[in-house]
Amino acid sequence: MLINAESLLQYQRCKRRSFLDIHGDKSQRNAPNELLRKLQQDKIAHQLSVLAKVTYDQPDYSYGNWENAEKVTLELMQRGVEYIYKGVLSATYSEAYTLLSRPDLLVKRPGKSGFGDWMYVAASIELGKRPKQEYQVVAAFHTQVLATVQEFEPETAWLILRTKDRNYPVDLLKWMPRMQQILEEFIQVLELPNPPEVFIARQKCNLCHWYSECYAIAQSEKHLSLLPGVTPIRYTQLQALAITTLESLADTSPSTLENLLGFDSEVAPKLVVQAQSALEKRPLILPYPLPIKDITFTAPIELYFDIEAQPDLDLDYLLGVLVVDRLANTEQFYSFLADKPEDEELVWQQFLDLVWQYPEAPIYHFCVYEFDTVKRLAKLYNTPYSSVRPVLSRFVDVYEQLTQSVALPVESYALKAIARWLGFEWREKEASGAKCIYWYDQWLETGDRTLLEIIQSYNEDDCRATLRVKDWLVNFFQDEYGLRLA
């Protein structure tokens, strides 16, 4: 059986995925989504930018014909070429397994090897900006195979990251033993009769091609990983106490949990109430909610603010503001859009001009990104702090207020999950922040303005969804406490 670097990479992210990638029914995989395709395109672009600075040889072989690929790679190494792109090497491991290595680059260095007075080191060209453990383990994997082939083990490997100072040395004395440990654990998982247990961790799972299959299983089992706040560490602690169902967690005394790893006196009661909310299918006030005076109530004029960004360009290209006039019973949406990256400063000033028109109006947003971005843009464009401080003082994070006050029967506290639970729907059914990143890239490439119109529609709906959630929160607390505040 072949084990490659991608398998080892995915194992570090999810044991179940690595098992399914080898043993699963490939017809059950999801099709790649737009963001995944964009990430793949970005990685290729990064590789090409690195390769543009060197003269390299690339073995000529058809994908999957690894025997021939290794043969032509060895010929290049025996010739002593300086750089080899996408070479293929293999080594037998534990008799039943073959380690298949396809390092992004093999780089010639002085030294003694089976080839002569030179040897090679492996370099991995990675899209990330920091040397994650998973990257360094993969670099050690390539080195182990390389050492077998060239009869010499280098002391280091390299990561070529997407940063200004992008060449990062991998300490193989540290990472080789760790890689071998992970490899052994991986093989043990592969030899299991069934895949490891499902665990839905949305940020990690959403791009996985097995997501739909795993999510369906988790739903059918009412798996605790679908409950907000149940992290892998906390789940392990709950399992040790045989707490594996909503019912058992809902009946647990918080004092039983608060001293466990991953819990404390604040997390434990919140998680128990979260289970009760899911079980009873209704919102519940959390223990120790925010004081009533801090729960937001209506104002004569309210602003709802949402941003669309392109992280790769460090660009906030759309600042959307919904102006809600409670007295006149009107709503007006303003979409400050940068058609091109150079227009960011213009839309920033347009945003400021609008919010300065309503000096008393609270500015509602969902999560901290909008608050942090206003500070970033103010610094970037030298906006006097005396002008920005009054704006920031009016920011109200609806997410923070909600999650510190109420448990909802939802699987996630993302804006979409909460607003849809309340009956709100986006006009663009498949739209998401991730897809907007892809669509803006496509706009810059194609000039297709319909892409911008879709993004603007999505951004407006984000503002309206924030309004819906905020109004629900106000009404909920007014009803619970018999208040009628304006």
N, C-alpha and C positions, 0 to 999 in steps of 0.2 A: 504494500500500500504506500502511496506517495504522500508525504507531508511536505508542504511548502511554507514559505514565510507568511503568506496571506492567511493560511490556516492558523498559524501560531499567533498572528496579530489578532485575528477575530476571537480566538480562544481567550485572550486576555480581556476582551470586551464582554464576551458572552459564551459560556461553556456550551449552552444549548445550540447556539448558532453553529459553532465549529463542528458539533456532532452532526447536525442536519446537513451542513454543506457536504459532508462525505457520505452519510447514510440516508439522507432524506429524499423524498420524492420531489425532484426538481420541477415537476409540473405544478406544484403547489406554491412556487415562489411568486412574489409580487413582481410586476414589471418595474424597472428602474424609474424613479420619479424625476422631476425636473431638477430638483436640488442635487440629487445624487449625480445626475449627468453633468451638472455644472461643476461639481467638485472634481469629477473625473477630468473634465476639460481644463480646469484650473491646474490640476496636477500635471497634465501633459504640457501645458504652457510653461509651468515652472521648470519642468525637466528640460524643455527646449531652450529656456533662457540660460540654464546651466551649461548645456551642451554647446551653446553658441560660442562659449569662451574656450573650448578645447577642440583638438582634432582627435576624433575617436574612430574606432572600428566597431562595426555591429555584425555579429554572426548572421548569416543568411540561413534561415530555417523556417519551416512551416510550424505554426502553433500546435503544440501537442506532440510533435515528433522530437521528443526530448533526447533520444539517443543520438540522433544526427546533430541536434543543437549542441550537445555537450562535446561532440567530436570536433565541430568547427570552432567552438570556444577554446578548447585545449590547443588547437593548432595556432590560434592567435596568441595564447599565453606562451607557447613554446617559441614563437617568433619574437616575443618580447615587445609587443606593441604597447604604446603608452597608456591608452585608455580603451576599455572594452565596454560598450553599452549593451545592456540586456543579454549578457552572456548566460550560459546555463551550465551548472555544475551539479553533481550528485554524489551522495555517499550512503553506504549501507548503514542502517542503524538498528540494532537489536534484531537482526536477521529478518524479521517480518516487515520492516519498514525501510523505505528509501527517502532520504532527505533530499528534496529538490530545491536548489537555490538559484534564484534569478536576480542577482544584485543589480541595482540600477547602473552602477559603474564599478568596474575593476580598475584600480589605479596602480600602475607600476611604480615600485620603489626599490632602492638599492637593498641588497641582502642576499642571503643564500637560500635557495629552494631547490626543488627537484627540477626546475627549469634551467638553473644556472645561477649567475651572479645577480639575480634580481628576484623579486617576489611581488605579490600583489596584495593590496588591501581592498576591502569592500567599502563602498560609499552608497548610502541610501539617500535618495532625493525625496524629501518629505514635504508635504504641504503645510505642516504646522509651523508655529513660530517659536516653539520651545521643545527641548529634547525629552519628550515623554518617555516613560518607562517602556511602553509598547514598542516605540521606535528603537530603543537601545537593545531590547531583547531580540528584535528582528535582525539588527546589525550583528549581534553575537551569533545568531543562527547562521547567517551568511558566512561568518568567519569560521565557524566550526566545519562547514562543508569545504570551504576554501582551504583550510589547514590540511584536511585529508588529501585533497587533490594535489596541492603544491608541496606537501611534506614539510610544511613550516607554518607555525601559528603566529600571525602578527600580534603585536601587543595592543594595537588599537584598530578601530574602524572609524568611519566618519559618517556624520549626518550632515546633509546639506539642506538647511532649513530656509524658510521664506522670511528671512530677516536681513538687516543690513550686514551684520557680522554673522554670516549664515553657516560657516564651517564649524561643526562641533565635534570634538574628539570623543569617542566612546571608550571608556575605561574597561577593557575586556577582562582584567583581573577581577573586577567587581561583577560585570554583567554576564560573563560566561557561566559561572556556577548558577546564577539565577535563571538563565535561559535553559540550562539543562534540567533544572528542577521543574520549570514550567512545561518543558517538553515531556518529561516523564508523567506529569499530571495529565497532560493532554492525551497521551497514549492510553492512560487508564480510563479516561472518559470515552475514547473511541471504542474501547473494548467492552463497554457496558451494553447490556441487551436492549436498553431503551434510552432515549435522550434524557438529559438532566431536566429537572423540574422547570416549568415555566416561571419566569419572573419578568413582569412588565416594568421596565424603567424607561419612561417615554423618550427622554432626550437621547438615550442610546438606541432605543428600539425603532424609532420612527423611520429611519433610513434603511432598516434591515429588510432584506427580501423575504424573510420568514415572518414578518410582523403580523400579517393577517391571520396566519395559521396559529401562531402563539396567542394572539389576542383572543381568538375564538375559544381556545382551550381555557384561557384564564377566565373569560366570562362564564363559560359553562361550569367551571369549578368555583366561581365567586372567589377567586384567588385574592389573598390579602394584598398582593402587590398592586391591585387596582385601587386600593384605598390611599388617598393622599396622606403623605407622612410616613408610609411604610417603606423605608429604605432597605437595601439588602442587609445592612448591619442590624437594623432593628428587627427585620424578619427572622434572622438567625437567632436573635435573643428570644423572640416570641416562640419560635419552633422549640427551643430548649425547654420552654414551659408548657409545651403542647397546646399553645394558643395559635391555631391555624385557620380559624373560621371567624366570620364577622360576629356570630353569636358569642363565641368564647371571648373575643376581645371586648365586645360590648359589656359583658358581665364581669370583666376583670376590674379589680380595685386598682386605681392609679398608683397607690403606694406599693403595689407588687412590682411595678415597672420602673419607678422613677430612679432607682439606683443601678439599673442595668446599663451596659454599654450602649451609647446612642440615645439614651433617654435622660431626662432630668425632671425636676418637679413641675416644669412648665409643659414639656412635651407629652409626658405620660397622660395627664388628664385630658389634654386636647385630642390625643389619639383615641382615647376611649370614647369621648363624645363624638368624634368623627365616625367611629364604627356604629355608634347608636344612631346617628343621623342617617347613615347608609341603610341600616337595618329597618328603621322606621320610615325611610323615604320622606323625610321632612327636615327643614332647617332647625337647628338647635343653637341656643346661645351658649357660647363657650364659657368655661369657668374663668372668672376674672376678665370679663370683656373690657374694652375701652370704656372710660367713663362716658356717660350719656352726652355730656357737653362736647366730647371729642368726636362723636358720631356726626357725620356731616348732615346738615339740613339744607333746605332750599334757600336760595338767594334770589333777589329780583332778576339779576342777570348772571348767567353761569357760562363758563367757557369749558369745552371738552377738547382735549389736545391729544393728538397721536402722530407718531413719526414713522416714516418708512426710510430705511437706510440700506446702503450697499457697503457692508463691512470691508470687503476687499479693497475698495477705493477710499475707505475711511470717510465716507460721504453720507450725509443726511440730506437726501434729495427731495423729500416731501414732508412739509410741516402742515398738518391739517388741523383746523380749528372749527368746531361747531359752536356758534353763539346762540344760546338759549335765553330768550327774553320771557321770563315768567309773567310779567305784567301785561305785555302786549300779546302774549301767547304766539310768539313767532320763533322760528329756528332758521338760522342762516349758516351754511357751510362755506368755509374759505379754504381753498387748496393752493398752498404756496409750493410750487413745483419747479425744480431745477431741471430744465430740458437737457442740460449738459452739466458736468461736474463743476465747471467754473462758475455756475450760477448759484452755488450754495450760499455765498455771502448775500446775494440779492434776496433770496427767500428768507434768510435769517432776518434781514432788516424788515421785510414785509410782515413777518410774524410779530416782531417787536412793535411795529407801527399799529398793528391791530390790537394787541393786548394792552398797549398804552391807552387806547381809546376807552377802555373799561377798567379804570384804576381800582375799583372796589370789587370786581368780579372774581370769585374763586376760579382757579384753573384746575379742572379735574383731569387726571390721567390714570393709567392702569399700569402699575409697576414703576420702578425707579428710573427706567431708561430715559424718559422725557426730561426729568429733573436733571439728571447727569449730563444729558446732551445740551441743554440750555447753558449749563456752566461751561461745557467744552466750547460751544460756539462763541460764547461771550469772550472767552480767553483767546480763541483763535482769531477773532476779528476785532480785538481790542475795544470791545464795548465797555464803557466805564462801569465799574461794579456798582456805583451808586444808581445807575439806570437799571441794572439787572436785579439787584437785591430785592426791590419791591415786587418784582415779577415773581421771583422764586418764593418769596414769603407767602404768595397766594396759591402755591401749588398744593393740591390735595391728592394723595395717592389712594384711590378707591380700593385697590388690591390690598394695601396694608390695613386699611380700616376694616375691610371685610374679613380678612383672614385672622385678624386679632380679636374679632367679635363673634363670628358665626361659623358653625360647621354646616356645610351644605351636602346633600346627597349626590355628589358628583365624583367623577374619577380624577379630576384635575382642577386646579384653581387657575387655569389659563382662562383668558377672557372668553374665548370661544366656548369652552365647556360650560362656564357659568351662564353666559348670555343665552346659549341654546337651551339650557335647563329652564330658563325664564321664558322661552318661546321666541326669542329673537333669532332671525336668520339673515345671513349675509346674502346679498344679491348674487355675488359670484360664488357659487356653491363650493368650488374646489380651491378657492383662493386661500392663501396663507402668507405669513410674513416671509417664509422661505421661498415660496413661489414668486413673490414680488421681487426678491433679489434676482432670481432668474429672468423674470420679465423685463426688469430694468436693463439688465445686461443685453437682452435681445433688442430692446429699444435702441440702445447705443450702437448696436451692430447693424440693425435693419432700418431704423427710422420709421417703424410701423407705429403710428400714433395710437392705434387702438390698444396697444399694450399699456400706454400711459393712462388711458381712460379706464382700463380695468383696475389698475393700481389705485387711481384716484377714487373709484367707486368703493374699493375694498377699504381704503383709508377712512373714507367718510363713514362707512358702516362700523368700523372700529370705534370711531368717536360716538356714534349713536348707540353702540353696544355698551360703551362705558356709561353713557347717560342712563340706559335701561338698568344696569346693575346698580348704579348709585341711587336712582330713584327707588328701586326695590329695597335697598338697604335702609333708606330713610323710612319708607312705609312700614317695613318689618319692625323696626324699633319703636315707631310710633304706635303700632298696633299692640306690640308686646307690653309696652309700658303705659298704654292709654294716653300717649302724648299727642298733642296736635300743635307742633311747633312749625314756624315758617322762618 
